[in-house]
Amino acid sequence: MSKVTIIVKPEPEEIAKYGTDVVKSLTGSDCDRDGFMDDNATCNAVYYKLWMTYAR
């Protein structure tokens, strides 16, 4: 599993607290290695396919 970091828009409260130059990022899993952050359902599907392929 690889990790992906994306830049997201900061919340108004974060801008008020840290200023207009604040940068917000999220880091998550890229389970299917397509370069985009995946949700839990996608990761579960990828791991299930791998398990079905290689567990036998």
N, C-alpha and C positions, 0 to 999 in steps of 0.2 A: 504494500500500500504506500502510495506517495502522498505528499501533502501539497496543498495549493493555498496561496495567500491572495486574497482579492482586496481591493480598496473599495470601501462603501462610503456613502454620504453620512457625515456625522449628524447626530440629533441636534436640534436647536439648543437643548440644555448643555450639550458638550461644547458647542460653539460659544455659548455665553460664559462657560467656565474656563475654557482654554484659549479662546480667541478664534479669529477667522482663519488662521493658518493651521488649525488642527487637521490631522489626517487620521482616519479610522480604517483599520484593516481587520479582516477575519481570516483565520486559518482553519482549514478543514481537510477532510480526506478526499482523495481522488482515486476511488476504488477501481474504476475501469480505465484509468490512465488516459483520459481524453483531454486533460488540461483544464477541466472545470470541476468545481467543488460538487460532490455528490451528497445526496440526502441518505438517511438510514435505509430506506427501502431499496434504493439503487445498490448500496453496498451489500445489503443482505442478498439481493439477487445475484450479484457478481460472485460472492463467496459460495452461495449454494451451487451455482453452475460449476465453479472450480471443484467443490467437494464432490459433486456428482461425477465429474470427469476423472478425478485423480484418486478418489477414495476406494476405488474398486480394484 
